[in-house]
Amino acid sequence: MEKWLECTISPGQFTGEFAVQGKMFDDTEFSLFAPKADLNFSGNPSWDKPVQGSIRVTISEQEDELLLVNLPRPTFENGQAITVKKNQIK
């Protein structure tokens, strides 16, 4: 089931790529680079003014208010699957 996870988006290192930052269920931060096709945001993010947006995720499992989601790319910290709160998903 495809959904969208809230995140903050900044320019990436290469054309067509963006830096994505977000939080997991325990407020631990995650980050990754993703192409625009996997993101939903408006405006033009810059290094001094990132924009709020969302990244495409697939829900793998749910337990109470926690969801295990798969990201389109691996994070730098935790791989491709992370746990988030249900209220972080659109």
C-alpha positions as CSV (number, residue, x, y, z in Angstrom):
1,M,0.0,0.0,0.0
2,E,1.6,3.2,-1.2
3,K,1.5,6.3,1.1
4,W,3.4,9.5,1.8
5,L,5.7,10.2,4.8
6,E,6.2,13.8,6.0
7,C,9.8,15.1,5.5
8,T,11.9,18.1,4.9
9,I,13.5,18.5,1.4
10,S,16.7,20.3,0.4
11,P,18.7,20.4,-2.8
12,G,20.8,17.2,-3.5
13,Q,24.3,16.9,-4.8
14,F,23.2,16.2,-8.4
15,T,20.6,17.5,-10.9
16,G,17.2,15.9,-10.3
17,E,18.2,14.6,-6.8
18,F,17.1,16.0,-3.4
19,A,18.2,15.6,0.2
20,V,15.4,14.2,2.4
21,Q,15.4,14.4,6.2
22,G,12.7,13.0,8.5
23,K,12.1,11.5,11.9
24,M,11.3,8.0,12.9
25,F,8.8,7.0,15.7
26,D,11.3,7.8,18.5
27,D,12.4,11.2,17.0
28,T,15.7,9.7,15.7
29,E,16.5,11.4,12.4
30,F,17.0,9.7,9.1
31,S,18.3,11.1,5.8
32,L,18.7,10.0,2.2
33,F,18.9,11.2,-1.4
34,A,15.9,10.7,-3.6
35,P,14.7,11.6,-7.1
36,K,11.9,14.1,-7.6
37,A,9.6,11.2,-8.8
38,D,9.6,9.8,-5.2
39,L,8.8,13.2,-3.6
40,N,5.8,15.5,-3.2
41,F,6.5,19.2,-2.5
42,S,5.9,22.7,-3.8
43,G,8.3,25.5,-4.1
44,N,12.1,25.4,-4.8
45,P,14.1,24.1,-1.8
46,S,17.4,25.7,-1.1
47,W,20.1,25.0,1.4
48,D,19.1,28.0,3.5
49,K,15.3,27.4,3.0
50,P,14.3,23.7,2.9
51,V,10.7,22.9,2.1
52,Q,8.2,20.6,3.9
53,G,7.0,17.8,1.7
54,S,6.6,14.0,1.7
55,I,8.3,10.9,0.3
56,R,6.6,7.9,-1.2
57,V,6.6,4.8,1.1
58,T,5.1,1.4,1.2
59,I,3.7,0.1,4.4
60,S,5.0,-3.4,5.4
61,E,3.5,-3.9,8.9
62,Q,1.4,-2.1,11.4
63,E,1.3,-2.5,15.2
64,D,-1.0,-0.2,17.1
65,E,0.2,3.4,16.2
66,L,3.5,2.3,14.7
67,L,4.1,1.4,11.0
68,L,7.1,-0.3,9.4
69,V,7.6,1.4,6.0
70,N,9.9,0.8,3.1
71,L,11.5,3.9,1.5
72,P,12.3,4.2,-2.2
73,R,16.0,4.4,-1.3
74,P,18.1,3.3,1.7
75,T,18.8,5.9,4.5
76,F,22.3,6.7,5.4
77,E,21.7,5.5,9.0
78,N,19.2,2.5,8.9
79,G,18.7,0.9,5.5
80,Q,15.5,1.0,3.5
81,A,12.9,0.1,6.2
82,I,12.1,2.4,9.1
83,T,9.5,2.6,11.8
84,V,7.3,5.7,12.0
85,K,4.2,6.9,13.8
86,K,0.9,6.4,12.0
87,N,0.2,10.2,12.2
88,Q,3.3,10.9,10.1
89,I,1.7,9.2,7.1
90,K,-0.7,10.8,4.6
